């Protein structure tokens, strides 16, 4: 192989490595976004659960029920 072919192969290898690194970074960012969304969904569900629980307690108190 000549110098030109070696340089071309080296450039292609570097290009593939850069592309792989970019794809890994994009995947990591996507994973983090999914994680944050999931945490937000959990917090929302917990808040709704607590709200329903409190609302039921208030209704029970208004009816004079023991809970």
N, CA, C and O of each residue as an XYZ file, in Angstrom:
268
protein
N       0.842     -1.177      0.000
C       0.000      0.000      0.000
C       0.883      1.234      0.000
O       1.950      1.265      0.613
N       0.424      2.211     -0.679
C       1.168      3.452     -0.720
C       0.701      4.405      0.354
O      -0.238      4.138      1.103
N       1.383      5.508      0.400
C       1.074      6.532      1.397
C      -0.366      7.014      1.269
O      -1.037      7.220      2.280
N      -0.850      7.196      0.048
C      -2.207      7.695     -0.188
C      -3.248      6.717      0.327
O      -4.230      7.112      0.955
N      -3.024      5.431      0.054
C      -3.976      4.421      0.529
C      -3.976      4.342      2.048
O      -5.034      4.200      2.663
N      -2.790      4.434      2.663
C      -2.706      4.418      4.128
C      -3.439      5.615      4.728
O      -4.167      5.484      5.712
N      -3.237      6.769      4.127
C      -3.888      7.982      4.629
C      -5.403      7.872      4.491
O      -6.150      8.265      5.387
N      -5.843      7.334      3.362
C      -7.278      7.171      3.137
C      -7.872      6.208      4.163
O      -8.932      6.485      4.724
N      -7.211      5.089      4.414
C      -7.688      4.102      5.388
C      -7.710      4.693      6.795
O      -8.647      4.460      7.559
N      -6.691      5.445      7.126
C      -6.631      6.089      8.444
C      -7.761      7.095      8.597
O      -8.392      7.164      9.652
N      -8.018      7.868      7.563
C      -9.108      8.849      7.607
C     -10.462      8.155      7.739
O     -11.325      8.616      8.487
N     -10.652      7.055      7.019
C     -11.916      6.319      7.113
C     -12.095      5.732      8.507
O     -13.195      5.759      9.058
N     -11.021      5.204      9.074
C     -11.087      4.641     10.428
C     -11.424      5.741     11.438
O     -12.264      5.547     12.317
N     -10.778      6.865     11.310
C     -11.062      7.990     12.209
C     -12.514      8.439     12.047
O     -13.190      8.731     13.033
N     -12.984      8.491     10.818
C     -14.371      8.874     10.572
C     -15.356      7.919     11.223
O     -16.353      8.347     11.803
N     -15.075      6.623     11.128
C     -15.953      5.625     11.763
C     -15.942      5.784     13.280
O     -16.984      5.684     13.928
N     -14.758      6.031     13.844
C     -14.666      6.199     15.299
C     -15.423      7.441     15.756
O     -16.095      7.423     16.787
N     -15.312      8.510     14.988
C     -16.045      9.733     15.330
C     -17.545      9.488     15.237
O     -18.305      9.924     16.102
N     -17.966      8.796     14.196
C     -19.391      8.500     14.035
C     -19.885      7.617     15.180
O     -20.964      7.856     15.723
N     -19.112      6.607     15.548
C     -19.502      5.736     16.662
C     -19.607      6.530     17.964
O     -20.548      6.345     18.735
N     -18.643      7.409     18.202
C     -18.670      8.226     19.416
C     -19.896      9.133     19.422
O     -20.544      9.305     20.455
N     -20.212      9.713     18.260
C     -21.389     10.585     18.143
C     -22.662      9.798     18.435
O     -23.524     10.260     19.182
N     -22.780      8.611     17.845
C     -23.974      7.787     18.058
C     -24.102      7.383     19.523
O     -25.209      7.355     20.061
N     -22.984      7.070     20.174
C     -23.010      6.737     21.599
C     -23.492      7.930     22.426
O     -24.280      7.775     23.359
N     -23.007      9.121     22.070
C     -23.409     10.335     22.785
C     -24.897     10.593     22.611
O     -25.591     10.922     23.573
N     -25.383     10.445     21.394
C     -26.813     10.638     21.129
C     -27.634      9.627     21.928
O     -28.664      9.984     22.498
N     -27.193      8.379     21.975
C     -27.902      7.356     22.744
C     -27.924      7.704     24.225
O     -28.954      7.559     24.882
N     -26.794      8.163     24.753
C     -26.726      8.516     26.175
C     -27.656      9.673     26.494
O     -28.326      9.674     27.527
N     -27.697     10.665     25.597
C     -28.599     11.801     25.812
C     -30.051     11.333     25.779
O     -30.860     11.740     26.612
N     -30.374     10.479     24.816
C     -31.734      9.942     24.731
C     -32.110      9.151     25.973
O     -33.231      9.255     26.469
N     -31.160      8.354     26.476
C     -31.411      7.584     27.685
C     -31.659      8.498     28.882
O     -32.541      8.232     29.698
N     -30.890      9.563     28.984
C     -31.058     10.500     30.103
C     -32.409     11.200     30.010
O     -33.084     11.390     31.022
N     -32.803     11.583     28.798
C     -34.112     12.224     28.609
C     -35.223     11.267     29.029
O     -36.164     11.671     29.714
N     -35.121     10.002     28.623
C     -36.121      9.008     29.011
C     -36.166      8.846     30.521
O     -37.243      8.708     31.100
N     -35.000      8.860     31.166
C     -34.930      8.718     32.616
C     -35.614      9.893     33.319
O     -36.368      9.702     34.272
N     -35.343     11.097     32.842
C     -35.952     12.288     33.446
C     -37.467     12.264     33.263
O     -38.212     12.588     34.188
N     -37.924     11.877     32.064
C     -39.369     11.780     31.819
C     -40.009     10.743     32.732
O     -41.088     10.973     33.278
N     -39.348      9.603     32.900
C     -39.889      8.552     33.761
C     -39.971      9.035     35.206
O     -40.962      8.779     35.889
N     -38.943      9.728     35.673
C     -38.974     10.264     37.034
C     -40.113     11.263     37.200
O     -40.792     11.272     38.227
N     -40.321     12.098     36.193
C     -41.415     13.070     36.249
C     -42.764     12.368     36.278
O     -43.668     12.786     37.001
N     -42.903     11.302     35.495
C     -44.160     10.539     35.488
C     -44.422      9.913     36.850
O     -45.559      9.897     37.323
N     -43.378      9.401     37.475
C     -43.523      8.788     38.802
C     -43.952      9.847     39.817
O     -44.862      9.622     40.615
N     -43.294     10.989     39.779
C     -43.645     12.052     40.724
C     -45.078     12.525     40.513
O     -45.792     12.794     41.479
N     -45.501     12.628     39.259
C     -46.874     13.039     38.966
C     -47.860     12.005     39.500
O     -48.868     12.362     40.111
N     -47.571     10.722     39.270
C     -48.456      9.652     39.743
C     -48.526      9.647     41.275
O     -49.597      9.449     41.848
N     -47.390      9.865     41.930
C     -47.390      9.906     43.389
C     -48.196     11.092     43.909
O     -48.918     10.971     44.898
N     -48.073     12.231     43.244
C     -48.837     13.416     43.652
C     -50.336     13.170     43.464
O     -51.136     13.551     44.318
N     -50.712     12.548     42.374
C     -52.127     12.235     42.142
C     -52.641     11.258     43.189
O     -53.755     11.408     43.692
N     -51.824     10.251     43.517
C     -52.212      9.282     44.542
C     -52.433      9.979     45.873
O     -53.432      9.741     46.552
N     -51.486     10.849     46.243
C     -51.601     11.567     47.515
C     -52.829     12.477     47.521
O     -53.503     12.615     48.542
N     -53.112     13.094     46.375
C     -54.275     13.972     46.264
C     -55.567     13.184     46.456
O     -56.462     13.621     47.180
N     -55.664     12.044     45.819
C     -56.864     11.206     45.951
C     -57.003     10.728     47.391
O     -58.103     10.721     47.944
N     -55.897     10.332     47.990
C     -55.935      9.865     49.376
C     -56.430     10.985     50.294
O     -57.290     10.756     51.146
N     -55.901     12.172     50.126
C     -56.299     13.298     50.968
C     -57.760     13.668     50.734
O     -58.495     13.961     51.677
N     -58.176     13.652     49.463
C     -59.568     13.964     49.137
C     -60.502     12.950     49.803
O     -61.549     13.321     50.335
N     -60.127     11.694     49.773
C     -60.955     10.661     50.408
C     -61.001     10.846     51.919
O     -62.040     10.616     52.540
N     -59.894     11.256     52.513
C     -59.882     11.526     53.955
C     -60.837     12.673     54.297
O     -61.590     12.598     55.268
N     -60.794     13.721     53.497
C     -61.674     14.883     53.745
C     -63.132     14.460     53.604
O     -63.968     14.840     54.424
N     -63.442     13.684     52.579
C     -64.821     13.224     52.411
C     -65.260     12.374     53.587
O     -66.390     12.493     54.061
N     -64.368     11.518     54.056
C     -64.700     10.657     55.188
C     -64.933     11.497     56.440
O     -65.844     11.223     57.221
N     -64.094     12.533     56.626
C     -64.277     13.405     57.789
C     -65.603     14.154     57.719
O     -66.273     14.332     58.737
N     -65.982     14.590     56.523
C     -67.260     15.302     56.362
C     -68.449     14.386     56.633
O     -69.473     14.829     57.152
N     -68.310     13.107     56.281
C     -69.382     12.157     56.553
C     -69.362     11.674     58.000
O     -70.328     11.072     58.469
N     -68.278     11.933     58.696
C     -68.160     11.487     60.076
C     -67.691     10.053     60.175
O     -67.809      9.433     61.231
N     -67.146      9.503     59.061
C     -66.637      8.138     59.074
C     -65.314      8.078     59.832
O     -64.545      9.038     59.874
N     -65.085      6.923     60.420
C     -63.754      6.654     60.985
C     -62.924      6.043     59.880
O     -63.415      5.195     59.135
N     -61.673      6.458     59.761
C     -60.845      5.875     58.707
C     -59.799      5.095     59.296
O     -58.984      4.514     58.580
